[in-house]
Amino acid sequence: MAKNSGGATVGPREAAAVGVLAMGVFMLVLPFAVSSIKIDAPDQAFPTLAAMNVLAGLFTLGAGVAVIRAKE
């Protein structure tokens, strides 16, 4: 029985996992990027919204890892 001599291919599961992980990283970095913008009157709700965004980013990263580890 001959093995496939071609390179490894990426399936839809791996592509979805990389997309979800990238979205999680973006969600984690977004509050820090927004906080670097100089605003004359910063809102009091920003720390809460930033923390919620970081938490959602962590959950999204966890979902990406779960997609990678999921059995077919």
C-alpha positions in Angstrom: 0.0 0.0 0.0 1.6 3.3 -1.1 1.5 6.3 1.1 0.4 9.7 -0.2 3.6 11.4 -1.1 1.9 14.9 -1.2 2.3 17.4 1.5 -0.1 17.5 4.4 -3.3 19.4 3.7 -5.3 21.6 6.0 -8.9 20.6 6.5 -11.9 22.7 7.4 -11.6 21.9 11.1 -8.0 23.2 11.2 -9.0 26.3 9.2 -11.9 27.0 11.5 -9.7 26.5 14.6 -7.1 29.0 13.3 -9.8 31.5 12.5 -11.3 31.2 16.0 -7.9 31.5 17.6 -7.1 34.6 15.6 -10.4 36.1 16.6 -9.6 35.4 20.2 -6.2 37.1 20.0 -7.8 40.1 18.3 -10.3 40.3 21.1 -7.5 40.2 23.7 -5.4 42.9 22.0 -8.3 45.3 21.2 -8.8 46.9 24.6 -5.0 47.6 24.9 -5.0 49.2 21.4 -8.1 51.3 22.2 -6.6 52.5 25.6 -3.6 53.9 23.8 -5.8 56.4 21.9 -5.8 59.8 23.7 -9.4 60.7 24.7 -10.2 64.1 26.4 -12.9 62.7 28.7 -12.5 58.9 29.2 -15.6 57.1 30.1 -15.9 55.3 33.5 -17.3 52.2 31.8 -14.2 51.6 29.8 -12.4 49.3 32.3 -15.5 47.2 32.7 -15.9 46.9 28.9 -12.2 46.1 28.5 -12.3 43.4 31.1 -15.4 41.9 29.5 -13.7 41.9 26.1 -10.6 40.2 27.5 -12.8 37.6 29.2 -14.6 37.0 25.9 -11.2 36.7 24.2 -10.1 34.0 26.6 -13.4 32.1 26.1 -12.8 32.4 22.3 -9.3 31.1 22.6 -10.7 28.2 24.7 -13.2 27.5 21.9 -10.4 27.4 19.4 -8.4 25.0 21.4 -11.5 22.8 21.8 -12.0 22.8 18.0 -8.4 21.7 17.6 -8.7 18.9 20.2 -12.1 17.7 19.0 -12.2 14.2 17.6 -13.6 13.7 14.1 
